[in-house]
Amino acid sequence: AAGAGVWIQGKVHMASRAGGDLEAKSPIGQEGDEPLERPLIPKSDEEMIEEGKENIKKAEAYIEKHITDDMSEEQIRDLVARAMEACIPPPTSWQEMFMLESEKKTMAKKGNVEANVEIQKKRQEAGMARVPKIDEFGRAYATGRRKTSVARVWVTEGTGNVIVNRKMMVDYFARMAHREEIFAPLRLTGKPLSFDVWATVKGGGLSGQAQAIRHGVAQALQPFDIETYRPLMKRFKYLTYDARQVERKKPGQPKARKKFQWVKR
């Protein structure tokens, strides 16, 4: 096997000692040698263990091939050293270990980013599947919720009429703040007087009912221009169900958190 070479730290290394059949050269290489870089490929612990076992088998095969009965103890020790040098690469330097760790972290981050992109795609697909459809009468239906109020909302193209429980909005909601809640999603479209709203709502108080109708109107507006309206509604969180409710009163207490005055005696 004269002239055979093995890869050691990116260079062709001729492993030998005195009395062997290979000429010894520095693992760093000599002047004029073509520089060959070893790619730093991150490996798992299992892969590194398997690679180590393969290298040990190669070293054993090298020793079996070159050992003879008339060798002295010093020659056998020299042969083992040559086999180890020829078949087993030197330990990774701290610079290479640092680069490998950096590469592993980069790959892990890349994997996390790709996983997050897939999750976002699935969420978008699930969100698009929940977008209301416009029926044959030109209506889009959605259900809005807030606190204990539930609103069933139909939105059609029209002139800005809003009917709540068979009453005009101005008759059902006396406070201007409640009317503003309902018209908030319509204003985001840029043409609030281009849609009619017909809603039935039950449960809760007037504030909760107004916000439930707003939730339903925001959802029902999406199919009329999904590429424009949906991002707007999501930006102002009008499509998100606000699940906050009043905490229940506890027995033995005057309110949800308040306690009776404690008397020691």
Residue pairs with C-beta under 8 A, 6 or more apart in sequence:
1 21
1 22
2 21
2 22
3 14
3 22
4 14
4 22
5 12
5 13
5 14
6 12
6 13
6 15
6 86
6 87
7 13
7 38
7 89
8 27
8 85
8 89
8 90
9 27
9 28
9 38
9 89
9 90
10 35
10 36
10 37
10 38
11 27
11 28
11 29
11 33
11 35
11 36
12 29
12 33
12 36
13 25
13 27
13 85
13 86
14 22
14 23
14 24
14 25
15 22
15 24
15 82
15 85
15 86
16 22
16 23
16 24
16 82
17 24
17 78
17 81
17 82
18 78
19 75
19 78
20 66
20 78
20 79
20 82
21 66
22 82
22 86
27 90
29 35
40 96
40 99
40 100
40 103
42 100
42 103
42 104
42 107
43 51
52 88
55 87
55 88
55 89
56 87
56 88
58 87
59 83
59 84
59 86
59 87
59 88
60 83
62 82
62 83
62 86
62 87
63 79
63 80
63 83
66 79
66 83
67 76
67 79
71 79
92 100
128 226
131 219
131 222
131 223
131 226
131 230
132 140
132 141
132 142
132 219
132 220
132 222
132 223
133 140
133 223
134 140
134 223
134 224
135 141
137 156
138 156
138 157
139 154
139 155
139 156
140 154
140 155
140 156
140 220
140 221
140 222
140 223
140 224
141 152
141 153
141 154
141 220
142 153
142 155
142 216
142 217
142 219
142 220
143 150
143 151
143 152
143 153
143 216
143 219
144 150
144 151
144 153
144 211
144 212
144 213
144 214
144 215
144 216
144 217
144 218
144 219
145 151
145 212
145 215
145 241
146 204
146 208
146 209
146 211
146 212
146 214
146 215
146 241
146 242
147 204
147 205
147 208
147 211
147 212
147 244
147 245
147 246
148 203
148 204
148 208
148 245
149 201
149 202
149 203
149 204
149 205
149 208
149 209
149 211
149 212
150 201
150 202
150 203
150 212
151 199
151 200
151 201
151 209
151 212
151 213
151 215
151 216
152 199
152 200
152 201
152 216
153 197
153 198
153 199
153 213
153 216
153 217
153 219
153 220
154 197
154 198
154 199
154 220
155 195
155 196
155 197
155 217
155 220
155 221
155 224
156 195
156 196
156 198
157 194
157 195
157 196
157 224
158 194
158 195
158 196
159 193
159 194
159 196
160 186
160 192
160 193
160 194
160 195
160 196
161 168
161 196
161 197
162 168
162 169
162 182
162 183
162 196
162 197
162 199
163 169
163 196
163 197
163 198
163 199
164 172
164 173
164 199
164 200
164 201
164 209
164 213
165 172
165 199
165 200
165 201
169 179
169 182
170 179
173 179
173 182
173 206
173 210
175 206
177 210
178 206
178 207
178 209
178 210
179 210
181 210
181 211
181 213
181 214
182 197
182 210
182 213
182 214
182 217
183 192
184 214
184 236
184 238
185 214
185 217
185 218
185 221
185 233
185 238
186 192
186 195
186 197
186 217
186 221
188 229
188 232
188 233
188 236
188 238
189 195
189 221
189 224
189 225
189 228
189 229
189 232
195 221
195 224
197 213
197 217
199 213
199 216
199 217
201 209
201 212
201 213
203 209
204 212
211 242
214 238
215 238
215 239
215 241
215 242
218 233
218 238
218 239
219 233
219 239
221 229
221 233
222 229
222 230
222 233
222 239
230 239
233 239
246 256
247 256
247 257
248 256
249 255
249 256
250 256
252 260
253 259
253 260
254 260
